[in-house]
Amino acid sequence: TINENFYWTNVDCSQYTILPTPHLLHNLVFVQQADCSQYNLPMCPRNFEPVCGSDGTNYSNECMLCFQNMERKSNILIRSKGEC
């Protein structure tokens, strides 16, 4: 909910990590860990439900982001649903 001062209250942010953007340190981005446990990697479905990775790359779906993390031993997070 939003209170009279236009601040969010009673918001559960435990699923998010806060990272500074690469260009402006005062501009924060909330990112979310991909749920890779639901996929049978390295196989991914071909559905197009794009996500924007914390690396600024568009992934065709969450599974493809998980696959990238597995292949490169990285920890790219979901910056937002949809294209960057």
Secondary structure, DSSP 4 states (H G I P E B T S, - for coil): -B-TTS-B-S---TTEEEEE-SS-TTSEEEEE---GGGS-TT--------EEETTS-EESSHHHHHHHHHHHT----EEEES--
